[in-house]
Each structure stands twice: as C-alpha cells, then as structure tokens.
Amino acid sequence: MKAILLHTIIIITTVTLPVQLSAKDKTFTIVIDAGHGGQDPGALGAGVDEKTINLSIALKFGNLISKNMDDVNVVYTRKNDVFIGLDERTVIANRNKANLFISIHANAMPGKSSRSRRTKGTEIYVMGLASSEESLDVAKRENSVIQLEKDYRQKYEGFNDSAESYIMISQGNREHLEQSIRMATETQKAFKEINRNDRDVRQAGFLVLRRASMASVLIEVGFLSNAEEEKYLKSAAGQNELALALYKAFAAYKHEHDKYRSIITRSQPVRSQPAKQQGKAAAAVTSKVYRIQILASKEKFAPGSQRLKGYKDIEIIESNGYYRYLYGRSTDYDTIHELHKKVVRDFKDAFIVSFITTNSISTTKKDK
C-alpha cells in the first residue's frame, strides 16, 4: 500500500524577458489629453497657439510609449485639431478603464508687464483646493473653456468662479491622489533633469480632472507669454525634449506601479523550489495556478470592508510593505481570464497573476 503525502509550496513567478503582448493583453492604459483644440486655441503666443503645442507634444510622448512599451495601451483624447469638452476628455479615460490620465497644456501670464514677460517654467497640477491665488488663476483660465460648450451651466451643474464651486470640485478624485502626486513628482524630477525652471507640484480645481476615476495630472510645459519659452515650445527640439522627459517620468511611475502590483501575467518562472523529501523517494509535480489580484494597499482591510465590495474568499498576502488581495483560483488561463472580465468591472486595476505550485508524492511502501 502506498502512502501519499502532499506538500504545496507557492512560488511567485517573475518576468525574465520582455513578453510581446497583443492589444487585448496590454496591462496598462494611459490616456493622453492634448489640451484645447478646434475653436478653442488656448493661450496665445506671438506666433503660435497653445492647442498646437499641446497636440504636438502629446503625439510625440505617446509615440515614445508605443514604440518602447509593448504592454501599454495609449489612447488620445484628440489626434488632430478638434474641440472636445472638458468632461468628455475624462469620459474617454473612464470608458477605456485608464490607469493614468495626463492632460498637457502650455501657460501664459495675463497682461504685458515685465513680470508676465519674464515668468517661465513648468507647473504640475493634481486635483485639490488651490493653495495660492496664482494656482487658482491657472485653474480659472483652463476652466473658462466650458463657455464654448452648449448648455454648459447644466452640464457642469451650475459651476462658476465662486469659492464655493472650487471647494466643491476640489473634493473630486481624492481616491487616487497619492498616485497622482507620485506621477506629478516623477514629472517634476524629469523636467529638472533637462534644466526646466521648476514652479513646483501644485493643487487646484480643474474641471478636466474632476471626474477621472484614475490617477490624473495636468501639466503646464511652459509660458507662451515669455518670448524665449515660446521659441523653445514651438521648436521641434524643445518639443522632443519635453516629450522624452514625460516619457521618462511615465516609465519611472509605471515601474513602481508594476513593482507594487507584481505584474507577472503569463511570465516564466526563474526557478522552482525543490519538493521536500518524504520517506525514501519523492516525485515532484509542478503546475501553474492563475489568480486575480484585485488591489494592493498599505492598509490591511478586514473581511466585509467596503473596499472589498462584497467579495468573499479573498486571500491576503503581505509583500514589500503592501497587502495584496487575491481572488479566484484556476490552473486554466482561459477560465481565470473570463473571471477577470467580471472582476475588472468592480476593480478596474485588477490583473491576473500566476503562481507555481510544487507537490511531492511519496512512494514509500508501508511496512507489512
């Protein structure tokens, strides 16, 4: 008679080589928004409109991602000179279940004072209550675009330039504020590396960010009211440099995103741990198990927490200071892929992870 002893060792697999992914397998979606467009020129320089600068940099930035990151799906709010309402831009991001929304703009100081002509540099904004009059003025200039939209008073729920309106919209998108600040900080670092004048990471109430259900950042790449900056912004060299800086910032942000969420879909194992010996002989049987990581957080949520949205049988694994919440289990990829389609409706950042299990089966014969 044979005694069968089972021991299961779970090893998380890691990526050893880049994997070429098809469009449906892309694990990260970024929506790049070129501010303004069509009948809305944005800020005006002496020889160029803001909308043209924004679009050129947006396309160059997106092209760098498409060429270098096979697992990223790049979506544009516009790829030509058309007008798109502020709300529609985040509707596009939400519809595509984006992981990140970046809105690209160029600034301009009002008036013709020496200060307005001298002001230069980059500003990066996340959603929040403006901490200065200057940040509030930037938000007001960008938000004034809604007046070009039909029925904008109803569409934007009576929004106006009052303090109450800005307090109200500043409460939007707080769930993703930490990730938004992280992307903003990476962008700030990348701009500093190319010696752009740093005007800091700021908060303000931008209508274009208020309904984004993902990390979102609005970037002002420079001032068209400054002749030197205008020359830089409309040059191919300047636009290429800014696009590359944005790409480097995004690459750094996504590296952290992947690190903390351990994106290992369909990867190959680096090694498998040998099964423990039981008795005189042991045969190792390995198999791959697929699961769904619904979220990762530094906070440990109790069963029944609202953050788990009623899901049962969730396993929690602590890794690198984060709690990873795993749901579902199957050795068949297609089965877990179908389950993922349902889960992602509730957890838009959910993704498939794979594990290697090793079972040892003892063949030791029982003494007679």
C-alpha positions, 0 to 999 in steps of 0.5 A: 500500500502506498502512502501519499503525502502532499506538500504545496509550496507557492512560488511567485513567478517573475518576468525574465524577458520582455513578453510581446503582448497583443492589444487585448493583453496590454496591462496598462492604459494611459490616456493622453489629453492634448489640451484645447483644440478646434475653436478653442486655441488656448493661450496665445503666443506671438506666433503660435497657439497653445492647442498646437503645442499641446497636440504636438507634444502629446503625439510625440510622448505617446509615440515614445510609449508605443514604440518602447512599451509593448504592454501599454495601451495609449489612447488620445483624447484628440489626434488632430485639431478638434474641440472636445469638452472638458468632461468628455476628455475624462469620459474617454479615460473612464470608458477605456478603464485608464490607469493614468490620465495626463492632460498637457497644456502650455501657460501664459501670464495675463497682461504685458508687464515685465513680470508676465514677460519674464515668468517661465517654467513648468507647473504640475497640477493634481486635483485639490483646493488651490493653495495660492491665488496664482494656482487658482488663476491657472485653474480659472483660465483652463476652466473658462473653456466650458463657455464654448460648450452648449448648455454648459451651466447644466452640464457642469451643474451650475459651476462658476468662479465662486469659492464655493464651486472650487471647494466643491470640485476640489473634493473630486478624485481624492481616491487616487491622489497619492498616485497622482502626486507620485506621477506629478513628482516623477514629472517634476524630477524629469523636467529638472533633469533637462534644466526646466525652471521648476514652479513646483507640484501644485493643487487646484480645481480643474474641471478636466480632472474632476471626474477621472476615476484614475490617477490624473495630472495636468501639466503646464510645459511652459509660458507662451507669454515669455518670448524665449519659452515660446521659441523653445515650445514651438521648436521641434527640439524643445518639443522632443525634449519635453516629450522624452522627459514625460516619457521618462517620468511615465516609465519611472511611475509605471515601474513602481506601479508594476513593482507594487502590483507584481505584474507577472501575467503569463511570465516564466518562472526563474526557478522552482523550489525543490519538493521536500523529501518524504520517506525514501523517494519523492516525485515532484509535480509542478503546475501553474495556478492563475489568480486575480489580484484585485488591489494592493494597499498599505492598509490591511482591510478586514473581511466585509470592508467596503473596499472589498465590495462584497467579495468573499474568499479573498486571500491576503498576502503581505509583500514589500510593505503592501497587502495584496488581495487575491481572488479566484483560483484556476490552473486554466488561463482561459477560465481565470481570464473570463473571471477577470472580465467580471472582476475588472468591472468592480476593480478596474486595476485588477490583473491576473497573476500566476503562481507555481505550485510544487507537490511531492508524492511519496512512494514509500511502501508501508511496512507489512 
